[in-house]
Amino acid sequence: MRWGLMVRPKGVTLVAILTFLSSGALFFFYMLMYAGFSVGMESNPPMTGVSLEILWFLFIPLGLSGFALVLSFEMFTGAKIAWYGSMVFWIVLLIYFGWYAWFVGSNLKFAQSYEYQIAAALTVPLIYSVTSLAYFRTNGVRKYFRV
Protein backbone atom coordinates (compact mmCIF):
# COMPACT_ATOMS: atom_id res chain seq x y z
CA MET A 1 0.00 0.00 0.00
CA ARG A 2 1.24 3.41 -0.95
CA TRP A 3 -0.27 6.61 0.43
CA GLY A 4 -3.33 4.74 1.63
CA LEU A 5 -4.10 3.27 -1.80
CA MET A 6 -3.93 -0.40 -2.59
CA VAL A 7 -1.67 -1.49 -5.43
CA ARG A 8 -3.65 -2.79 -8.38
CA PRO A 9 -3.33 -6.58 -8.78
CA LYS A 10 -1.69 -7.70 -12.02
CA GLY A 11 -4.73 -9.80 -12.86
CA VAL A 12 -6.95 -6.70 -12.78
CA THR A 13 -4.59 -5.01 -15.24
CA LEU A 14 -4.76 -8.06 -17.51
CA VAL A 15 -8.56 -8.21 -17.31
CA ALA A 16 -8.80 -4.46 -18.01
CA ILE A 17 -6.65 -4.89 -21.12
CA LEU A 18 -8.72 -7.89 -22.24
CA THR A 19 -11.90 -5.90 -21.66
CA PHE A 20 -10.51 -3.05 -23.77
CA LEU A 21 -9.65 -5.52 -26.55
CA SER A 22 -13.07 -7.15 -26.27
CA SER A 23 -14.59 -3.72 -26.81
CA GLY A 24 -12.95 -3.62 -30.23
CA ALA A 25 -13.87 -7.23 -30.94
CA LEU A 26 -17.52 -6.60 -30.05
CA PHE A 27 -17.60 -3.56 -32.33
CA PHE A 28 -16.10 -5.64 -35.14
CA PHE A 29 -18.67 -8.39 -34.44
CA TYR A 30 -21.45 -5.77 -34.67
CA MET A 31 -20.11 -4.49 -38.00
CA LEU A 32 -19.91 -8.03 -39.43
CA MET A 33 -23.45 -8.84 -38.35
CA TYR A 34 -24.80 -5.55 -39.67
CA ALA A 35 -23.11 -6.13 -43.02
CA GLY A 36 -24.35 -9.72 -43.14
CA PHE A 37 -27.94 -8.81 -42.38
CA SER A 38 -27.80 -5.90 -44.83
CA VAL A 39 -26.89 -8.09 -47.79
CA GLY A 40 -29.19 -10.95 -46.85
CA MET A 41 -26.60 -13.53 -45.71
CA GLU A 42 -27.75 -16.99 -46.77
CA SER A 43 -31.39 -16.32 -47.64
CA ASN A 44 -32.76 -17.35 -51.00
CA PRO A 45 -33.85 -15.04 -52.58
CA PRO A 46 -31.56 -12.49 -50.92
CA MET A 47 -33.48 -10.26 -48.53
CA THR A 48 -31.65 -7.03 -47.99
CA GLY A 49 -32.22 -4.53 -45.24
CA VAL A 50 -32.39 -4.74 -41.48
CA SER A 51 -35.81 -5.48 -40.01
CA LEU A 52 -37.10 -4.09 -36.74
CA GLU A 53 -37.18 -7.58 -35.22
CA ILE A 54 -33.42 -8.04 -35.45
CA LEU A 55 -32.37 -4.56 -34.37
CA TRP A 56 -32.07 -5.61 -30.74
CA PHE A 57 -30.04 -8.60 -31.91
CA LEU A 58 -27.66 -6.29 -33.75
CA PHE A 59 -27.30 -3.51 -31.24
CA ILE A 60 -26.54 -5.59 -28.16
CA PRO A 61 -22.89 -6.08 -29.27
CA LEU A 62 -22.67 -2.35 -30.06
CA GLY A 63 -23.94 -1.43 -26.59
CA LEU A 64 -21.66 -3.98 -24.97
CA SER A 65 -18.74 -2.56 -26.94
CA GLY A 66 -19.28 0.96 -25.61
CA PHE A 67 -19.86 -0.34 -22.09
CA ALA A 68 -16.65 -2.42 -22.22
CA LEU A 69 -14.64 0.57 -23.41
CA VAL A 70 -15.71 2.71 -20.46
CA LEU A 71 -15.44 -0.21 -18.06
CA SER A 72 -11.88 -1.03 -19.06
CA PHE A 73 -10.69 2.45 -18.10
CA GLU A 74 -12.65 2.39 -14.85
CA MET A 75 -10.97 -0.88 -13.85
CA PHE A 76 -7.63 0.92 -13.78
CA THR A 77 -8.94 3.48 -11.30
CA GLY A 78 -10.27 0.88 -8.89
CA ALA A 79 -13.71 2.47 -8.72
CA LYS A 80 -16.27 0.40 -6.84
CA ILE A 81 -18.79 0.90 -9.65
CA ALA A 82 -16.33 -0.80 -12.05
CA TRP A 83 -16.59 -4.04 -10.07
CA TYR A 84 -20.39 -4.02 -10.19
CA GLY A 85 -20.39 -2.96 -13.84
CA SER A 86 -17.99 -5.79 -14.65
CA MET A 87 -20.29 -8.34 -13.08
CA VAL A 88 -23.22 -7.05 -15.13
CA PHE A 89 -21.12 -6.90 -18.32
CA TRP A 90 -19.88 -10.49 -18.05
CA ILE A 91 -23.29 -11.90 -17.15
CA VAL A 92 -24.91 -10.13 -20.13
CA LEU A 93 -22.03 -11.30 -22.34
CA LEU A 94 -22.56 -14.88 -21.16
CA ILE A 95 -26.29 -14.73 -21.82
CA TYR A 96 -25.93 -13.08 -25.23
CA PHE A 97 -23.21 -15.34 -26.61
CA GLY A 98 -24.81 -18.44 -25.09
CA TRP A 99 -28.05 -17.56 -26.81
CA TYR A 100 -26.22 -16.64 -30.02
CA ALA A 101 -24.38 -19.99 -30.06
CA TRP A 102 -27.71 -21.78 -29.74
CA PHE A 103 -29.30 -19.55 -32.41
CA VAL A 104 -26.52 -19.99 -34.96
CA GLY A 105 -26.19 -23.69 -34.30
CA SER A 106 -29.85 -24.43 -34.72
CA ASN A 107 -31.09 -21.97 -37.34
CA LEU A 108 -28.54 -21.13 -40.01
CA LYS A 109 -27.43 -23.47 -42.77
CA PHE A 110 -24.25 -21.36 -42.93
CA ALA A 111 -23.33 -22.77 -39.52
CA GLN A 112 -23.21 -26.31 -40.88
CA SER A 113 -20.36 -25.44 -43.24
CA TYR A 114 -18.28 -23.60 -40.65
CA GLU A 115 -19.36 -25.25 -37.42
CA TYR A 116 -15.85 -25.61 -35.95
CA GLN A 117 -14.86 -22.02 -36.71
CA ILE A 118 -18.12 -20.69 -35.26
CA ALA A 119 -17.77 -22.88 -32.17
CA ALA A 120 -14.26 -21.57 -31.57
CA ALA A 121 -15.31 -17.96 -32.12
CA LEU A 122 -18.27 -18.26 -29.74
CA THR A 123 -16.34 -20.17 -27.08
CA VAL A 124 -13.79 -17.39 -26.53
CA PRO A 125 -16.27 -14.83 -25.09
CA LEU A 126 -17.81 -17.51 -22.90
CA ILE A 127 -14.44 -18.57 -21.45
CA TYR A 128 -13.41 -14.93 -20.99
CA SER A 129 -16.63 -14.15 -19.13
CA VAL A 130 -16.54 -17.16 -16.83
CA THR A 131 -12.86 -16.78 -15.90
CA SER A 132 -13.17 -13.03 -15.36
CA LEU A 133 -16.26 -13.50 -13.19
CA ALA A 134 -14.44 -16.11 -11.11
CA TYR A 135 -11.32 -13.95 -10.76
CA PHE A 136 -13.20 -10.80 -9.76
CA ARG A 137 -14.93 -12.78 -6.99
CA THR A 138 -11.57 -13.41 -5.23
CA ASN A 139 -10.73 -11.54 -2.03
CA GLY A 140 -7.72 -9.60 -3.37
CA VAL A 141 -9.72 -8.13 -6.24
CA ARG A 142 -12.70 -7.37 -4.04
CA LYS A 143 -10.39 -5.58 -1.62
CA TYR A 144 -8.87 -3.52 -4.46
CA PHE A 145 -12.33 -2.40 -5.58
CA ARG A 146 -13.44 -1.91 -1.94
CA VAL A 147 -16.36 -4.32 -2.31
C-alpha positions in Angstrom: 0.0 0.0 0.0 1.2 3.4 -0.9 -0.3 6.6 0.4 -3.3 4.7 1.6 -4.1 3.3 -1.8 -3.9 -0.4 -2.6 -1.7 -1.5 -5.4 -3.6 -2.8 -8.4 -3.3 -6.6 -8.8 -1.7 -7.7 -12.0 -4.7 -9.8 -12.9 -6.9 -6.7 -12.8 -4.6 -5.0 -15.2 -4.8 -8.1 -17.5 -8.6 -8.2 -17.3 -8.8 -4.5 -18.0 -6.6 -4.9 -21.1 -8.7 -7.9 -22.2 -11.9 -5.9 -21.7 -10.5 -3.0 -23.8 -9.6 -5.5 -26.5 -13.1 -7.1 -26.3 -14.6 -3.7 -26.8 -12.9 -3.6 -30.2 -13.9 -7.2 -30.9 -17.5 -6.6 -30.0 -17.6 -3.6 -32.3 -16.1 -5.6 -35.1 -18.7 -8.4 -34.4 -21.5 -5.8 -34.7 -20.1 -4.5 -38.0 -19.9 -8.0 -39.4 -23.4 -8.8 -38.3 -24.8 -5.6 -39.7 -23.1 -6.1 -43.0 -24.3 -9.7 -43.1 -27.9 -8.8 -42.4 -27.8 -5.9 -44.8 -26.9 -8.1 -47.8 -29.2 -10.9 -46.9 -26.6 -13.5 -45.7 -27.8 -17.0 -46.8 -31.4 -16.3 -47.6 -32.8 -17.3 -51.0 -33.8 -15.0 -52.6 -31.6 -12.5 -50.9 -33.5 -10.3 -48.5 -31.7 -7.0 -48.0 -32.2 -4.5 -45.2 -32.4 -4.7 -41.5 -35.8 -5.5 -40.0 -37.1 -4.1 -36.7 -37.2 -7.6 -35.2 -33.4 -8.0 -35.4 -32.4 -4.6 -34.4 -32.1 -5.6 -30.7 -30.0 -8.6 -31.9 -27.7 -6.3 -33.8 -27.3 -3.5 -31.2 -26.5 -5.6 -28.2 -22.9 -6.1 -29.3 -22.7 -2.4 -30.1 -23.9 -1.4 -26.6 -21.7 -4.0 -25.0 -18.7 -2.6 -26.9 -19.3 1.0 -25.6 -19.9 -0.3 -22.1 -16.7 -2.4 -22.2 -14.6 0.6 -23.4 -15.7 2.7 -20.5 -15.4 -0.2 -18.1 -11.9 -1.0 -19.1 -10.7 2.4 -18.1 -12.6 2.4 -14.9 -11.0 -0.9 -13.9 -7.6 0.9 -13.8 -8.9 3.5 -11.3 -10.3 0.9 -8.9 -13.7 2.5 -8.7 -16.3 0.4 -6.8 -18.8 0.9 -9.6 -16.3 -0.8 -12.0 -16.6 -4.0 -10.1 -20.4 -4.0 -10.2 -20.4 -3.0 -13.8 -18.0 -5.8 -14.6 -20.3 -8.3 -13.1 -23.2 -7.1 -15.1 -21.1 -6.9 -18.3 -19.9 -10.5 -18.0 -23.3 -11.9 -17.2 -24.9 -10.1 -20.1 -22.0 -11.3 -22.3 -22.6 -14.9 -21.2 -26.3 -14.7 -21.8 -25.9 -13.1 -25.2 -23.2 -15.3 -26.6 -24.8 -18.4 -25.1 -28.1 -17.6 -26.8 -26.2 -16.6 -30.0 -24.4 -20.0 -30.1 -27.7 -21.8 -29.7 -29.3 -19.5 -32.4 -26.5 -20.0 -35.0 -26.2 -23.7 -34.3 -29.9 -24.4 -34.7 -31.1 -22.0 -37.3 -28.5 -21.1 -40.0 -27.4 -23.5 -42.8 -24.3 -21.4 -42.9 -23.3 -22.8 -39.5 -23.2 -26.3 -40.9 -20.4 -25.4 -43.2 -18.3 -23.6 -40.7 -19.4 -25.3 -37.4 -15.9 -25.6 -36.0 -14.9 -22.0 -36.7 -18.1 -20.7 -35.3 -17.8 -22.9 -32.2 -14.3 -21.6 -31.6 -15.3 -18.0 -32.1 -18.3 -18.3 -29.7 -16.3 -20.2 -27.1 -13.8 -17.4 -26.5 -16.3 -14.8 -25.1 -17.8 -17.5 -22.9 -14.4 -18.6 -21.5 -13.4 -14.9 -21.0 -16.6 -14.2 -19.1 -16.5 -17.2 -16.8 -12.9 -16.8 -15.9 -13.2 -13.0 -15.4 -16.3 -13.5 -13.2 -14.4 -16.1 -11.1 -11.3 -14.0 -10.8 -13.2 -10.8 -9.8 -14.9 -12.8 -7.0 -11.6 -13.4 -5.2 -10.7 -11.5 -2.0 -7.7 -9.6 -3.4 -9.7 -8.1 -6.2 -12.7 -7.4 -4.0 -10.4 -5.6 -1.6 -8.9 -3.5 -4.5 -12.3 -2.4 -5.6 -13.4 -1.9 -1.9 -16.4 -4.3 -2.3 
